[in-house]
Amino acid sequence: MTAEAVESGPRTGGDPSGSADDRPLRIALLTYKGNPFCGGQGVYVRHLARELARLGHGVEVIGAQPYPVLDEGVPLTELPSLDLYRQPDPFRTPKRGEYRDWIDAAEVATMWTGGFPEPLTFSLRARRHLAARRGEFDVIHDNQTLGYGLLADLGAPLVTTIHHPITVDRQLDLDAAGTRRRRASVRRWYGFTRMQKRVARRLPSVLTVSGSSKQEIVDHLGVRRDRIHVVHIGADTDLWSPDPSVAEVPGRIVTTSSADVPLKGLVHLVDALAKLRTGNPDAHLVVVGKRAEDGPVAQAIERHGLQGAVEFVKGISDAELVDLVRGAQIACVPSLYEGFSLPAAEAMATGTPLVATTGGAIPEVAGPDGETCLAVPPADAGALADALARLLGDPELRARLGAAGRERVLSRFTWKQAAIGTAALYREAIAARSGATRPGSRR
């Protein structure tokens, strides 16, 4: 599908001087979780906030644990939850003195009964916080909380990013559940998606990151198509860049994945690695993510005898991560579905050649098969193994795909472009709330 990308700058009009439409905006950027090292939401908040600030806007991030890492000049207002899923004691029971109000009690009760409370409870805390600061912001931008609390009058227009509907994750987890008890547990955990569907249908302005995600939002959440706007996100192309001084490691394949989330397709990449090593014994996999001690991925590694050929790394610095990808002969995105795929854009920005599936929006990012990547069907270990073997055996193809991939990212997927397009949507939301019209339009 062709994405309807918004890449134009902020529109001007109305005030002949341009000041009414060009003035810096005061933006509240909400994120109920902001981990910059696992999942795309923390990456999105960090880089979008930085680029909005560089455009001259005032951005304040309001978030809960794990708190996002932000760049200089972007303030963080902490809106703490009870942090029930923190390491090393996830699903903990808080001590009596930790409870502050009924929202905390609801958070624990939902966790005790197998649900995931954070989207709802963050939205309720955000509503209370924003009510106390009414008039301080021109626009409020919610990063996929989709909680009931955000349906209140928040004192400023609301723009909401939906990266992709979590109902997609829910269905993939249900498909992977082997027992009736496990399926019941998955349904309960994803109970919050019913709320998100109801909230999404009432939102006046939804921002998403790809044409594929736009269609999924229409199909899964029932949001009207004319309320959904596509703004591609991107890579930090200054950080994610080629560096010839970083030595290429023979046989290294790198991927970013949560080990046992079926959506990420890591188990199929492990199966592909086993096939690949029969003819390429140097081939090995580095996974940026947490190692699961049990589950399908761990079982596949043991079944294939790949304990020495699969390494998991986490908690490394940005510079170390970039060098890890630069040193790989191949970057791989084996996901069954992605709403965008930042790891694909980031790897391509370093000039590392990419093997990726055609799941969800990945083709929008990775580009045509044989031109900017090698593309394979999702959940097909044999096709993955064949593509990896082809690329490992052809240094000229690796160089050509790597160079073409970086050019694709530079031309289409940068955070500056994302910030310009997002700011344009903010101004549209502000104009719609105030009843303003563009020149030549009718009331």
Secondary structure, 3 states (H helix, E strand, C coil): CCCCECCCCCCCCCCCCCHHHHCCCEEEEEECCCCCCCCCHHHHHHHHHHHHHHCCCEEEEEECCCCCCCCCCCCEEECCCCCCCCCCCCCCCCCHHHCCCHHHHHHHHHHHCCCCCHHHHHHHHHHHHHHHCCCCCCEEEEECCCCHHHHCCCCCCEEEECCCCHHHHHHHHHHHCCCHHHHHHHHHHCCHHHHHHHHHHCCCCEEECCHHHHHHHHHHHCCCHHHEEECCCCECCCCCCCCCCCCCCCCEEEEECCCCCHHHCHHHHHHHHHHHCCCCCCCEEEEECCCCCCCHHHHHHHHCCCCCCEEEECCCCHHHHHHHHHCCCEEEECCCCCCCCHHHHHHHHCCCCEEEECCCCHHHHHCCECCCEEEECCCCHHHHHHHHHHHHCCHHHHHHHHHHHHHHHHHHCEHHHHHHHHHHHHHHHHHHHHCCCCCCCCC
